Amino acid sequence: MKSVRHYSARARAFFAARGVLEVDTPFLINYPPSDVHIHSARVEFPDARTLFLHTSPEYAMKRLLAAGSGDIFQICTWCAPWNARACTTASSRFSSGIASVFRSMTS
């Protein structure tokens, strides 16, 4: 069985060969998604800050595209909306996956 690292390395090599920039967007965000069907897990800190686990890097990646980043990709851990409750527990279950590749509108 091949490891996640093996497949991540292959994906990175594929995109690097095509000049696609790898990005790393925040895992914790200030506000949950505005879509009423997506529920983001709340994370409360001792200093009274409240952040939310991102359910997808899509919004942050779209902001990068709008700012002129060019072609980008991200390999990340994400908290699935259907599993948000479990993501807040000590024995949280996170899903690993390769985020969608977003191409700039100018391509």
GUSE-24659 format. One record per residue: residue in one letter; x, y, z of N, C-alpha, C in turn. Coordinates in nm, 4 decimals. Example, Ala and Ser with C-alpha at 12.3 -4.5 7.8 and 13.67 -1.06 7.14 Angstrom:
2
{"a"; {1.3190; -0.5690; 0.7800}; {1.2300; -0.4500; 0.7800}; {1.3200; -0.3300; 0.7800}}
{"s"; {1.2850; -0.2250; 0.7080}; {1.3670; -0.1060; 0.7140}; {1.2900; 0.0030; 0.7870}}
This chain:
107
{"m"; {0.0838; -0.1165; 0.0000}; {0.0000; 0.0000; 0.0000}; {0.0896; 0.1245; 0.0000}}
{"k"; {0.0573; 0.2175; -0.0862}; {0.1352; 0.3404; -0.0955}; {0.0852; 0.4397; 0.0089}}
{"s"; {0.1773; 0.5193; 0.0589}; {0.1431; 0.6146; 0.1648}; {0.0828; 0.7434; 0.1087}}
{"v"; {0.0188; 0.8166; 0.1981}; {-0.0363; 0.9471; 0.1614}; {0.0767; 1.0379; 0.1133}}
{"r"; {0.1923; 1.0292; 0.1777}; {0.3073; 1.1112; 0.1368}; {0.3473; 1.0823; -0.0072}}
{"h"; {0.3426; 0.9561; -0.0456}; {0.3777; 0.9185; -0.1830}; {0.2847; 0.9876; -0.2822}}
{"y"; {0.1552; 0.9793; -0.2580}; {0.0587; 1.0398; -0.3506}; {0.0643; 1.1923; -0.3461}}
{"s"; {0.0890; 1.2492; -0.2277}; {0.1029; 1.3943; -0.2171}; {0.2239; 1.4413; -0.2970}}
{"a"; {0.3338; 1.3687; -0.2867}; {0.4552; 1.4041; -0.3616}; {0.4304; 1.3957; -0.5118}}
{"r"; {0.3584; 1.2947; -0.5549}; {0.3267; 1.2823; -0.6985}; {0.2380; 1.3966; -0.7453}}
{"a"; {0.1402; 1.4333; -0.6639}; {0.0514; 1.5442; -0.7001}; {0.1312; 1.6747; -0.7075}}
{"r"; {0.2187; 1.6969; -0.6095}; {0.3002; 1.8189; -0.6102}; {0.3908; 1.8239; -0.7328}}
{"a"; {0.4514; 1.7118; -0.7681}; {0.5384; 1.7073; -0.8861}; {0.4583; 1.7365; -1.0126}}
{"f"; {0.3379; 1.6812; -1.0224}; {0.2514; 1.7036; -1.1377}; {0.2241; 1.8532; -1.1555}}
{"f"; {0.1814; 1.9198; -1.0465}; {0.1478; 2.0613; -1.0561}; {0.2711; 2.1486; -1.0747}}
{"a"; {0.3816; 2.1138; -1.0084}; {0.5053; 2.1914; -1.0230}; {0.5531; 2.1898; -1.1683}}
{"a"; {0.5413; 2.0754; -1.2333}; {0.5824; 2.0644; -1.3736}; {0.4993; 2.1546; -1.4650}}
{"r"; {0.3826; 2.1927; -1.4197}; {0.2927; 2.2779; -1.4984}; {0.2913; 2.4224; -1.4496}}
{"g"; {0.3789; 2.4528; -1.3552}; {0.3900; 2.5894; -1.3056}; {0.2757; 2.6348; -1.2171}}
{"v"; {0.2064; 2.5406; -1.1530}; {0.0943; 2.5738; -1.0644}; {0.1503; 2.5939; -0.9237}}
{"l"; {0.1128; 2.7042; -0.8614}; {0.1631; 2.7424; -0.7303}; {0.0897; 2.6680; -0.6190}}
{"e"; {0.1644; 2.6095; -0.5245}; {0.1019; 2.5471; -0.4077}; {0.0773; 2.6543; -0.3017}}
{"v"; {-0.0422; 2.6538; -0.2443}; {-0.0771; 2.7502; -0.1399}; {-0.1168; 2.6753; -0.0134}}
{"d"; {-0.1157; 2.7474; 0.0964}; {-0.1534; 2.6916; 0.2256}; {-0.2463; 2.7922; 0.2925}}
{"t"; {-0.3756; 2.7672; 0.2875}; {-0.4731; 2.8600; 0.3435}; {-0.4993; 2.8257; 0.4902}}
{"p"; {-0.5516; 2.9200; 0.5673}; {-0.5750; 2.8968; 0.7109}; {-0.6754; 2.7840; 0.7375}}
{"f"; {-0.6461; 2.7062; 0.8406}; {-0.7365; 2.5989; 0.8832}; {-0.8470; 2.6545; 0.9716}}
{"l"; {-0.8146; 2.7583; 1.0471}; {-0.9129; 2.8268; 1.1299}; {-0.9499; 2.9587; 1.0632}}
{"i"; {-1.0793; 2.9865; 1.0567}; {-1.1268; 3.1075; 0.9903}; {-1.2096; 3.1916; 1.0867}}
{"n"; {-1.2203; 3.3212; 1.0584}; {-1.2930; 3.4128; 1.1472}; {-1.4432; 3.3923; 1.1470}}
{"y"; {-1.4989; 3.3561; 1.0325}; {-1.6438; 3.3422; 1.0187}; {-1.6772; 3.2114; 0.9482}}
{"p"; {-1.7850; 3.1463; 0.9858}; {-1.8243; 3.0226; 0.9156}; {-1.8784; 3.0570; 0.7766}}
{"p"; {-1.8845; 2.9573; 0.6866}; {-1.9413; 2.9826; 0.5539}; {-2.0848; 3.0340; 0.5655}}
{"s"; {-2.1253; 3.1168; 0.4716}; {-2.2604; 3.1740; 0.4758}; {-2.3668; 3.0781; 0.4225}}
{"d"; {-2.3275; 2.9672; 0.3646}; {-2.4220; 2.8674; 0.3136}; {-2.4938; 2.8024; 0.4319}}
{"v"; {-2.6257; 2.8087; 0.4330}; {-2.7031; 2.7560; 0.5463}; {-2.6935; 2.6045; 0.5601}}
{"h"; {-2.6482; 2.5348; 0.4577}; {-2.6395; 2.3887; 0.4610}; {-2.5015; 2.3381; 0.5027}}
{"i"; {-2.4087; 2.4296; 0.5238}; {-2.2733; 2.3909; 0.5655}; {-2.2528; 2.4399; 0.7080}}
{"h"; {-2.2214; 2.3481; 0.7980}; {-2.2028; 2.3812; 0.9384}; {-2.0570; 2.3626; 0.9760}}
{"s"; {-1.9943; 2.4715; 1.0134}; {-1.8539; 2.4703; 1.0502}; {-1.8408; 2.4580; 1.2017}}
{"a"; {-1.7464; 2.3762; 1.2468}; {-1.7259; 2.3568; 1.3906}; {-1.6652; 2.4813; 1.4535}}
{"r"; {-1.7199; 2.5214; 1.5655}; {-1.6737; 2.6384; 1.6405}; {-1.5570; 2.5952; 1.7296}}
{"v"; {-1.4535; 2.6796; 1.7359}; {-1.3391; 2.6556; 1.8234}; {-1.3265; 2.7760; 1.9154}}
{"e"; {-1.3438; 2.7524; 2.0448}; {-1.3372; 2.8617; 2.1421}; {-1.2056; 2.8523; 2.2188}}
{"f"; {-1.1388; 2.9669; 2.2301}; {-1.0097; 2.9741; 2.2970}; {-1.0261; 3.0355; 2.4357}}
{"p"; {-0.9332; 3.0052; 2.5286}; {-0.9421; 3.0600; 2.6646}; {-0.9434; 3.2131; 2.6690}}
{"d"; {-0.8842; 3.2790; 2.5693}; {-0.8808; 3.4257; 2.5691}; {-1.0075; 3.4866; 2.5087}}
{"a"; {-1.1142; 3.4080; 2.4977}; {-1.2462; 3.4505; 2.4498}; {-1.2566; 3.4635; 2.2980}}
{"r"; {-1.1505; 3.4296; 2.2249}; {-1.1614; 3.4303; 2.0782}; {-1.2424; 3.3101; 2.0339}}
{"t"; {-1.3205; 3.3270; 1.9296}; {-1.3935; 3.2168; 1.8678}; {-1.3592; 3.2149; 1.7198}}
{"l"; {-1.3129; 3.1005; 1.6729}; {-1.2839; 3.0804; 1.5310}; {-1.3613; 2.9574; 1.4856}}
{"f"; {-1.3527; 2.9271; 1.3575}; {-1.4255; 2.8137; 1.3013}; {-1.3315; 2.7300; 1.2152}}
{"l"; {-1.3499; 2.5975; 1.2176}; {-1.2721; 2.5101; 1.1296}; {-1.3243; 2.5275; 0.9878}}
{"h"; {-1.2314; 2.5409; 0.8932}; {-1.2789; 2.5564; 0.7556}; {-1.3333; 2.4227; 0.7065}}
{"t"; {-1.4346; 2.4283; 0.6252}; {-1.4944; 2.3070; 0.5696}; {-1.4384; 2.2782; 0.4313}}
{"s"; {-1.3674; 2.3742; 0.3769}; {-1.3049; 2.3621; 0.2466}; {-1.2130; 2.4822; 0.2292}}
{"p"; {-1.1003; 2.4649; 0.1610}; {-1.0140; 2.5803; 0.1353}; {-1.0657; 2.6659; 0.0191}}
{"e"; {-1.1804; 2.6303; -0.0360}; {-1.2322; 2.6957; -0.1565}; {-1.2426; 2.8471; -0.1443}}
{"y"; {-1.3026; 2.8977; -0.0354}; {-1.3225; 3.0420; -0.0230}; {-1.1890; 3.1163; -0.0190}}
{"a"; {-1.0957; 3.0670; 0.0605}; {-0.9639; 3.1318; 0.0697}; {-0.8910; 3.1241; -0.0639}}
{"m"; {-0.9041; 3.0121; -0.1342}; {-0.8377; 2.9983; -0.2640}; {-0.9003; 3.0923; -0.3671}}
{"k"; {-1.0295; 3.1089; -0.3622}; {-1.0948; 3.2016; -0.4550}; {-1.0507; 3.3453; -0.4292}}
{"r"; {-1.0287; 3.3798; -0.3020}; {-0.9790; 3.5137; -0.2711}; {-0.8387; 3.5328; -0.3297}}
{"l"; {-0.7549; 3.4300; -0.3222}; {-0.6210; 3.4382; -0.3809}; {-0.6292; 3.4558; -0.5330}}
{"l"; {-0.7194; 3.3816; -0.5954}; {-0.7375; 3.3957; -0.7404}; {-0.7832; 3.5363; -0.7765}}
{"a"; {-0.8769; 3.5893; -0.7003}; {-0.9280; 3.7240; -0.7263}; {-0.8171; 3.8283; -0.7102}}
{"a"; {-0.7198; 3.7993; -0.6243}; {-0.6084; 3.8912; -0.6021}; {-0.4987; 3.8754; -0.7077}}
{"g"; {-0.5193; 3.7819; -0.8027}; {-0.4233; 3.7664; -0.9120}; {-0.3156; 3.6623; -0.8916}}
{"s"; {-0.3406; 3.5622; -0.8109}; {-0.2401; 3.4603; -0.7809}; {-0.1985; 3.3768; -0.9013}}
{"g"; {-0.2843; 3.3623; -0.9992}; {-0.2583; 3.2683; -1.1079}; {-0.3070; 3.1302; -1.0673}}
{"d"; {-0.2634; 3.0283; -1.1385}; {-0.3076; 2.8916; -1.1102}; {-0.2534; 2.8450; -0.9753}}
{"i"; {-0.3406; 2.7862; -0.8927}; {-0.3015; 2.7421; -0.7587}; {-0.3608; 2.6053; -0.7259}}
{"f"; {-0.2995; 2.5386; -0.6285}; {-0.3551; 2.4142; -0.5753}; {-0.3188; 2.4061; -0.4282}}
{"q"; {-0.3895; 2.3198; -0.3569}; {-0.3606; 2.2982; -0.2156}; {-0.3878; 2.1531; -0.1804}}
{"i"; {-0.2991; 2.0944; -0.1042}; {-0.3193; 1.9623; -0.0457}; {-0.3357; 1.9887; 0.1032}}
{"c"; {-0.4511; 1.9536; 0.1579}; {-0.4771; 1.9952; 0.2956}; {-0.5628; 1.8954; 0.3711}}
{"t"; {-0.5723; 1.9199; 0.5000}; {-0.6652; 1.8501; 0.5877}; {-0.7877; 1.9392; 0.5994}}
{"w"; {-0.9045; 1.8789; 0.6001}; {-1.0264; 1.9590; 0.6098}; {-1.1253; 1.8871; 0.6986}}
{"c"; {-1.2150; 1.9641; 0.7530}; {-1.3179; 1.9112; 0.8415}; {-1.4474; 1.9051; 0.7625}}
{"a"; {-1.4909; 1.7867; 0.7309}; {-1.6110; 1.7698; 0.6486}; {-1.7343; 1.8211; 0.7220}}
{"p"; {-1.8240; 1.8895; 0.6491}; {-1.9456; 1.9431; 0.7128}; {-2.0269; 1.8365; 0.7860}}
{"w"; {-2.0325; 1.7160; 0.7315}; {-2.1118; 1.6099; 0.7937}; {-2.0418; 1.5527; 0.9161}}
{"n"; {-1.9178; 1.5944; 0.9404}; {-1.8406; 1.5434; 1.0523}; {-1.7960; 1.6570; 1.1443}}
{"a"; {-1.8561; 1.7748; 1.1321}; {-1.8111; 1.8916; 1.2089}; {-1.8194; 1.8687; 1.3588}}
{"r"; {-1.9231; 1.8011; 1.4061}; {-1.9367; 1.7765; 1.5500}; {-1.8190; 1.6933; 1.6005}}
{"a"; {-1.7804; 1.5916; 1.5263}; {-1.6685; 1.5065; 1.5682}; {-1.5366; 1.5830; 1.5660}}
{"c"; {-1.5256; 1.6835; 1.4788}; {-1.4014; 1.7599; 1.4699}; {-1.3764; 1.8442; 1.5934}}
{"t"; {-1.4764; 1.8663; 1.6751}; {-1.4585; 1.9488; 1.7947}; {-1.4254; 1.8653; 1.9182}}
{"t"; {-1.4297; 1.7354; 1.9076}; {-1.4028; 1.6505; 2.0235}; {-1.2547; 1.6168; 2.0329}}
{"a"; {-1.2143; 1.5684; 2.1488}; {-1.0734; 1.5320; 2.1686}; {-1.0323; 1.4200; 2.0735}}
{"s"; {-1.1237; 1.3322; 2.0422}; {-1.0919; 1.2221; 1.9508}; {-1.1448; 1.2549; 1.8107}}
{"s"; {-1.1111; 1.3757; 1.7648}; {-1.1663; 1.4221; 1.6377}; {-1.1188; 1.3371; 1.5205}}
{"r"; {-1.2035; 1.3331; 1.4208}; {-1.1717; 1.2605; 1.2982}; {-1.1619; 1.3623; 1.1857}}
{"f"; {-1.0449; 1.3717; 1.1284}; {-1.0263; 1.4633; 1.0177}; {-1.0082; 1.3823; 0.8900}}
{"s"; {-1.0627; 1.4329; 0.7857}; {-1.0480; 1.3688; 0.6559}; {-0.9351; 1.4370; 0.5817}}
{"s"; {-0.8502; 1.3574; 0.5212}; {-0.7447; 1.4146; 0.4387}; {-0.7875; 1.4046; 0.2943}}
{"g"; {-0.7508; 1.5022; 0.2192}; {-0.7875; 1.4995; 0.0790}; {-0.7135; 1.6039; 0.0008}}
{"i"; {-0.7201; 1.5896; -0.1247}; {-0.6604; 1.6883; -0.2127}; {-0.7698; 1.7843; -0.2539}}
{"a"; {-0.7474; 1.9098; -0.2245}; {-0.8465; 2.0113; -0.2587}; {-0.8582; 2.0247; -0.4091}}
{"s"; {-0.9677; 2.0754; -0.4525}; {-0.9886; 2.0985; -0.5939}; {-0.8842; 2.1951; -0.6465}}
{"v"; {-0.8497; 2.1780; -0.7691}; {-0.7550; 2.2675; -0.8341}; {-0.8358; 2.3782; -0.8995}}
{"f"; {-0.8009; 2.4999; -0.8655}; {-0.8712; 2.6144; -0.9209}; {-0.7805; 2.6811; -1.0222}}
{"r"; {-0.8333; 2.7074; -1.1368}; {-0.7563; 2.7731; -1.2405}; {-0.8000; 2.9182; -1.2492}}
{"s"; {-0.7058; 3.0019; -1.2777}; {-0.7404; 3.1433; -1.2886}; {-0.8239; 3.1660; -1.4124}}
{"m"; {-0.9029; 3.2710; -1.4094}; {-0.9922; 3.3031; -1.5195}; {-0.9169; 3.3483; -1.6434}}
{"t"; {-0.7893; 3.3848; -1.6278}; {-0.7121; 3.4364; -1.7401}; {-0.6414; 3.3271; -1.8187}}
{"s"; {-0.6513; 3.2033; -1.7744}; {-0.5813; 3.0938; -1.8439}; {-0.6336; 3.0727; -1.9834}}
